[in-house]
Amino acid sequence: MRVGTGQVDITPAPGRHRRLAVASGELSGFVARVQPSAGIHDRLLARALLVDDGTERLLWLHADLIGFERSFVDDLKAELRRRHGLQPRQVIVSATHTHSGPPTVPLVNCGQYDAAYVRRLKTDLLSAAAGALGSAGPAELVWAEGRCELAVDRRGKASVHADPRVGVLGWRRPDGSFVAVLANYAMHNVALGPENRLISADVAGQAARHVEEHLAGGPTVLLTNGACGNLNPPSVGNDFAQMQAWGDQLGGAVVAALGQAASAVDATVRAELCTLGLPIVRLDESSVRALAARQRERLIGHGDYVSARCRAAIDEWERHMERRIRGGPIAAGEPMDLQALRIGPAVLVAVGAEPFSRLTDELRALSGRTVYVVGYANGLVGYLAPVQTYDEGGYEVDGAFVFYGGPPVAAGAYEFLREWAARLVGRVSS
């Protein structure tokens, strides 16, 4: 197997903002945050990994960001095809989902979308990709599964579920040092909450740094997020020391797993990609107004800053949806890319959404394979929750659609995606 890596600093900074004429300087992810950003705590990176088994190539681009728009990913993949001959199925673009980075997806009232930054980001990702493609050399694949008990189900409902697994793939040079590590753990990167106004890669960034510093060779580390729609760290706040301690804990779990890693007998690489029409709630103007009114009712009696921000978001969502409906019928399905990647013994299912954590267990049961789910990959349409959670209620199924700026995802969409994902797992496993 041949492996190459690339890395680019994508941290917004005052000097960089002026050079790029960036408009907002805001941070993404929280309606409750006072904007704009007040500075930098730690750097944001875009990392690239190329794996080539001699028959199939796979390029993985991973960034310390909240997510990507699907249209951005499509444009990026088209350019990679033009420059390097890579097919869309051979490229995955994922994010850590840090809530302390620039706004790269247009979340309503949760940080002003930064078009100038996103334009530069495409150039940076292409640069990281070129570095990976140009540095490929021989490496041995090793793999392991560790555990980390950080993530907790934040909903407090009967459907409580968490996933302590840490999936780890590593590539060792002939001298035994590591050139790259790909790890997967399901947890929202929100250890730094809305009170924080400093740029940070949060827990995933600190975990990646820990692994880089504790493994021979200083590998490039892609710490990907899993199916974490319902999972948070133990607390959300503004404690940088605590965030870093949790990052070190997660990074330590990756290092410990690699200490017990086995060489992969089969280092096959395979990739499949399809586009789904994710079921959404069909809305007309009257149902839009009714949904908006229901959201406002939840804020009655609250006159604080956060409630005012939420009301403004609801108003904007209502206006946007009315304009969209007047422009013509809304399709019954929201396009979302679903990708399955086999790397040796592991299968990774990339989802352009925030799926709930039980998806990994269910795909393993359906396929009999070692499956990991990668969230925030190739786009971001919102939460995907099991049908039972619609009866339980909660932010993910009752209100998140307002901030995502579109129709609510329909009950049953999670199950629809799960069945398609199981099919793709079967295809790359055969």
QUIZI-V924593 format. One record per backbone hydrogen bond with DSSP energy under -1.0 kcal/mol. CO is the residue of the C=O (numbers start at 1). NH is the residue of the N-H. Records with the same first field share a line. If there is no record, write none. Layout:
BEGIN
CO=NH + NH
END
This chain:
BEGIN
1=139
2=52
3=137
4=50
6=48
8=46
13=17
14=18
15=19
16=20
17=22
25=37
39=199
44=10
45=64
46=8
47=62
48=6
49=60
50=4
51=58
52=2
56=53
58=51
59=92
60=49
61=94
62=47
63=65 + 96
65=97
69=73
70=74
71=75
72=76
73=77
74=78
75=79
76=80
77=81
78=82
79=83
80=84 + 86
81=85
87=90
88=91
90=59
92=61
93=378
94=63
100=200
101=28
102=104
103=114
105=107
107=110
110=29
114=118
115=119
116=120
117=121
118=122
119=123
120=124
121=125
122=126
123=127
124=128
125=129
126=130
127=131
128=132
129=133
130=134
137=3
140=172
141=264
142=170
143=262
144=168
146=166
152=232
157=160
164=148
166=146
167=184
168=144
169=182
170=142
171=179 + 180
172=140
173=176
177=173
179=220
180=171
181=222
182=169
183=224
184=167
185=226
188=190
189=99
191=237
193=196
197=38
199=41 + 42
201=205
202=206
203=207
204=208
205=209
206=210
207=211
208=212
209=213
210=214
215=218
216=178
220=181
222=183 + 224
224=185
225=375
226=228
228=231
230=154
231=188
232=152
237=193
239=243
240=244
241=245
242=246
243=247
244=248
245=249
246=250
247=251
248=252
249=253
250=254
251=255
252=256
253=257
254=258
255=259
257=260
262=143
268=344
270=342
272=340
274=338
276=336
278=334
279=410
284=288
285=289
286=290
287=291
288=292
289=293
290=294
291=295
292=296
293=297
294=298
296=299
297=300
299=302
304=308
305=309
306=310
307=311
308=312
309=313
310=314
311=315
312=316
313=317
314=318
315=319
316=320
317=321
318=322
319=323
320=324
321=325
322=326
323=327
325=328
332=280
334=278
336=276
338=274
339=350
340=272
341=348
342=270
343=346
346=343
347=372
348=341
349=374
350=339
351=353 + 377
352=381
353=376
354=384
355=229
356=359
357=360
358=362
359=363
360=364
361=365
362=366
363=367
364=368
369=371
370=347
372=349
374=351
376=95
382=354
384=356
386=389
387=390
388=392
389=393
394=398
395=399 + 400
399=402
400=404
401=405 + 406
403=108
408=281
410=413
412=416
413=417
414=418
415=419
416=420
417=421
418=422
419=423
420=424
421=425
422=426
423=427
424=428
425=429
426=430
END
